[in-house]
Amino acid sequence: MKLKVDYSIDSDHKATAGTLWSTTASAKPLNDILEWKKLIARDSWVTPRNAYCSSQGMIYLVENSAVQTLLQYTVGNQLAESGFITRLGGLDITVYDVSYVDESGTVQYFIPDDKFIVVAKEGLGKAFTGPQDVPAGDGVRTEMGKVSYSWATKDPVDTWIKVADSYMPAIQNPNQLVIGTIA
């Protein structure tokens, strides 16, 4: 099954950094982060506390001269322990490098190298549970949520167990996030 979902994210919540962070000598990531936090607070009345980026996004932050100057005395421990800046501008920053393979066989990352996502998790959305087809006698019945069932085979002699869950994430309050283009 293939779905294309439009979460109705306003264009101003798909922001671009004032100076792209890939320009590490002159970009001002903290200014962008604070502006994006302010936008979320204005539009949703919620204060964002989390941000997500790829390893490359984190490299842009670590190599940025303005960030280095700002945090030269406080971030050393963060960098030594985790290799990342874990907190900046009131945001807990998580590096998320999980990928999938698209239908053409190309590896794609859920968070591309040119994106920095600021989010207020509280009330952003939830996962909607979908149906699962489960064998029932000679037919099939449909159940919602997590399901499990087993079956036996004679050749090879075995008992199989299947546990399944089907859901789709839903952003119910798109004003509680900003997807920033940083490179």
N, C-alpha and C positions, 0 to 999 in steps of 0.2 A: 504494500500500500504506500502510495506517495501522497504527501500533503504539502501544500504551500500555505503558510499562515502569515497573515498580516496583523501585527500586534498594534497597529495604529499609533506608532511612536511619532510624535510631532517632529517636524524638521529641525526645530531649534534644540531638540533633545538628541539630535544626531549632529553633534558639534565638531568643529575643527579647531585644533589648538591655535592660539594667536601666532606663534612661530612653531613649526613642526618640531617635535622633540628630537627628531633625527639630526637636527642642527644643534648639537649639544653645547656649542659655545655661546649661543645667543637665545635659545629657547628658555621660557619661564614656566616650567611645568607646575610649580606651586600656584602661580597666578591662574592657570587654566583650571586646576583642580578646585580651587576656592570659588571660581566663577561657576563651574559646573555644580558644585554643592549648593551654591546660592540659587541657581536656576531650579534645582530639584525642590529646595525648601519653599521657594516662591510658588511653584506650580502645584505642589502636593502637600504642603504644610508638614513635611516629614524631613528630618535631618538624616542625610545619608551617612553611613558609617563604614561602608565597604567599597573596595575597588578591586578590579580584576584586570590582569594584563598577561601577555605572553612573556617568556624569558627575554625576548628582544625588547619589549616595552620596558622591562625592568633594567635592561642594559642602558637604554636611553636615559632613565632616571639616574642610575648610578654614575654614568659618565657625564651628566650635565653639570656644567661649571657652577650654575646658580644653586643647584641642589647641594653640590659638594661644599660650597661656601656656607650655606645655611646650616648644614648638618655635620660639619667636620668634627665637632666635638661630641655629638650625641649618637650618631648612627654607627660608629665603629663597632660597637658590641653587636648590633643587629646584623651588620655585614659579616662579622666574624662567625656568628652563630649559625646564620641561615643562608648567607650568601646574597641576601636581598635586603632592600629597605622594606621593613614590614609595616611601618606606620609613617604616614606623611600627611600633613594638612588635616588631621583629625580622621583619617581613613585607615582602616586595616587593609593592607594591600596583599592580595593573594596572586601568586603566579600560577596560571592554569594552562598547561601545555598539552591537554588531552586532545587527541585527534580521531578522525574517522576516515574511512575510504569512501569516496563518492562513487556514483555509478560508472564513471569512466576509469575507475581504478586509481585515481589521484588522491594522495593523502591531503586532507584539509584539516585545519585546526579550528576548534570551536571559537577561540579568540585569536584572530589574525594578528600578526606582528605590528600592524599599524593601528591597532585599537586599544583604548583604555576605557574601561567601563566603570562608572561610578553609580552606586546603587544604594537605595534605602530598602533593605530586605523586608521590613515590617509591612505587610499588606501589599507587597508588590504583585503577588500572584500565588497560584497553587497549581498542582497537577490534577488534571481531570482524568479519571479512570475510564478506560475503554473496555469493550467486551472481549471475552475469550471464548473460543469454541472448545468444548470439552466432550469427549466421547461419552455417549449414554446408550448402552445396549447396542442396537444395530444402527443408531443414528447419532446425532450431535445435539447438544444443548448449549445455549449461550449463557455464560455467567459474567458478572461484573466483578472487577477487582482481581486480587491475587487468587490463583487457582493452582491446585495440584492434583495429580492423578497418576495411577500406575497401570501397567499392563505387562503381561508375560508373553514371552515367545518360546516356541519349542525348538527352533533351529536357528540360531544357537539358543540353548537353554539360558534364559536370562529373565530378569525382572527389570523393567524400565520405570523410571520415575521422572515425571515432568512437573516443574514448578514454573509458572508463567505469570507475568504481570504486564499490562499494557496501559500506558498513560501518555498524556501529552501535556507539556508544561504550558501554562496559560499566564500571560502577563495581564493582570486585571487593572493595574494602575500604571500605565506606561510613563506617566510624569514622574515616577519615582526612580527613573534611571536616565543616565546620559551615556551615549556611546560616542566617545571622543575619537576623532581621527588624529593620530599623533605622528605619523610618518607618511 
